[in-house]
Amino acid sequence: MSLLTKDVIQLFLDEIVGELGRGNRLEFREFGVFEIKERAARKGRNPRTGDTIDIAASKSVSFKPAPTFKEEL
């Protein structure tokens, strides 16, 4: 892979991260959708000790592939 190709891909990924950071949903036709999902605060259990712990609310990135993308796999 050439240096120019790597730079273009890195700029593209940086833009995706920036848009997701601003709370935007990104849809690429025939590829898929990137979006931020909110996870509610909840109770959890420490597997080592069995103690109940509080797990804070958080955000995560979700990717859902487009049907045409899935068909190719």
Legacy VTK file of the C-alpha trace (Angstrom):
# vtk DataFile Version 3.0
C-alpha trace
ASCII
DATASET POLYDATA
POINTS 73 float
0.000 0.000 0.000
1.432 3.351 -0.964
2.005 6.209 1.442
-0.590 8.319 -0.384
-3.203 5.579 0.003
-2.473 5.270 3.723
-2.754 9.048 4.161
-6.105 9.204 2.341
-7.534 6.322 4.380
-6.283 7.886 7.628
-7.897 11.230 6.751
-11.152 9.416 5.963
-11.084 7.583 9.305
-10.269 10.824 11.142
-13.341 12.419 9.552
-15.525 9.491 10.627
-14.286 9.815 14.215
-14.857 13.589 14.125
-18.413 13.265 12.836
-19.279 10.584 15.389
-17.773 12.807 18.084
-20.203 15.547 17.049
-23.084 13.090 17.449
-23.746 12.559 13.750
-24.846 9.291 12.165
-22.874 8.259 9.067
-24.495 6.214 6.329
-22.494 4.866 3.402
-24.740 3.379 0.719
-24.083 -0.298 0.036
-21.543 -0.384 2.892
-23.238 0.352 6.205
-24.067 2.775 9.006
-21.897 4.066 11.846
-23.672 5.571 14.840
-23.239 6.237 18.551
-25.290 4.085 20.921
-25.947 5.107 24.511
-25.628 2.435 27.168
-27.602 3.036 30.345
-26.050 2.825 33.802
-26.565 -0.589 35.343
-25.598 -2.941 38.117
-22.927 -5.533 37.428
-21.074 -8.217 39.289
-17.347 -8.597 39.831
-16.685 -12.141 38.561
-13.711 -12.624 40.864
-15.340 -11.584 44.146
-19.050 -11.775 43.334
-19.566 -8.234 44.682
-22.211 -6.003 43.067
-20.756 -2.953 41.302
-22.211 0.113 39.611
-21.408 0.418 35.924
-21.621 3.990 34.650
-23.556 5.021 31.545
-21.380 5.053 28.444
-21.374 5.526 24.694
-20.102 3.110 22.073
-19.785 3.077 18.303
-22.097 0.742 16.428
-21.688 -0.427 12.833
-24.505 -2.088 10.935
-23.490 -3.473 7.539
-25.739 -2.866 4.551
-27.570 -5.869 3.069
-25.433 -5.763 -0.107
-22.273 -5.762 2.045
-23.525 -8.803 3.973
-24.375 -10.646 0.754
-20.783 -10.315 -0.433
-19.553 -12.052 2.693
LINES 1 74
73 0 1 2 3 4 5 6 7 8 9 10 11 12 13 14 15 16 17 18 19 20 21 22 23 24 25 26 27 28 29 30 31 32 33 34 35 36 37 38 39 40 41 42 43 44 45 46 47 48 49 50 51 52 53 54 55 56 57 58 59 60 61 62 63 64 65 66 67 68 69 70 71 72
